[in-house]
Amino acid sequence: MKRRVAIVAGGRTPFVKSGKDLQDIGSLALGTRALKGVIDRHDINPATIEAIAFGTVVGEPGKPNLARELVFEAGLPGHIEAQTISSYCITGLRAITSIADAILTGRIDAGIAGGAESMSHADPDIFVEPSTGLTMGQHMELSAKAWDISRARQDEFALASHQKAIAAEQNLSDEISPMNGILRDTGPRKDGSLSALSTLGTPFDACGTLTAGNSSPVSDGAAAMVLMSEERAAVEGRKPLAFISAMRYDAIDPHEGLLMAPAVAVPKLLTRSGLKLDDIDLIEIHEAFAAQVLANADAWESGWKGNPTGSIPWDRVNVLGSSIAIGHPWSATGGRIVTTMANEMVRRDVRYGLVSICAAGAMAGAMLLERGSS
């Protein structure tokens, strides 16, 4: 019998720009808030949880296995086994995959996946790619030139991210457990404009096109999700938001484009799933940089690293805004994106959702969500 992995609940803390309101809070406290928020708001019985996979890139001193410390800090039963994961921006997606794989093989029936990141405590060197000595922004400037991604396209995309996030503020806030009196994400701007974006400098390259306005902000935050086998969800009387239908991870040489591995992962995921991009109802492309989204989209359409996907249906992409507006605490981004995607699939009553996330190290992860009967 083929088991299916159900997404039954998800939530997070507000995402806040690093060095601001959450700067004195570590990853453990952030993760605990997200974890307890999901359990309490969705009436999850902790006794039924068998495993936790939680990610962090900026480790908290003295707590090398953050996931296990979360069990104790959140007051969860000691029988819950836990593992900590670190894989840059796909860390959260990796954590989800770890729990999903355990459910698929029958090792467990219910688990929690997530990630927490206090980027306020990050060392500046963490933004440098060890294999090349260049920062992520410097690498993306090279890709923007290689793919001829103009400043105007990047600024237009960034402004749209803010506008969509502002319009979706209530739906996004419904997923948030307030922390330190902060009720919602602090990143989305109501006063954004193309003229304001056009005045910003290009810190990664004096003659470049990437700015603070068309790049994701460095952020603090955490996210958590509850996954169950379809059978366990039925026993508990829970209606799944969506099912995880397929997962894919790939990598390329950093010199081909540090954040261009989605050009491999997404076409392969679609081909293996027997789907075309036009079959997908909602698409979430993590917005590390506007240029990264646009370059990978051009790569999909052209078939640079796989089968051409056809034209990108931009009206289905990042419909509630994404990382440029909302923020990007590295390990929390996967949980945020998958939770929001699943909830939006329910609201729109659609079948397929596609997630694409790039990561340093020239890696990428892609995930297909599906609603409906097997």
Buried (B, 14 or more C-beta within 10 A) or exposed (E): EEBBBBBBBBBBBBBBBBEEBBBEBBBBBBBBBBBBBBBEBEEBEBEBBBBBBBBBBBBBEEBEEBBBBBBEBBEBEEEBBBBBBBBBBBBBBBBBBBBBBBBBEEEBBBBBBBBBBBBBBBEEEBBBBEEBEBBBBBBBBBBBBEBEBEBEBBBBBBBBBBBBBBBBBEBBEEBBBEBEEBEBBBBBBEEBEEEEBEEBEBBBBEEBBBBBBBBBBBBBBBBBBBBBBBBBBEEBEBEBBBBBBBBBBBEBEBEBBBBBBBBBBBBBBBBEBEBEBEEBBBBBBBBBBBBBBBBBBBBBBEEBBBEBBEEBEEEBBBBBBBBBBBBBBBBBBBBBBBBBBBBBBEEBEBBBBBBBBBBBBBBBBBBBBBBEEE
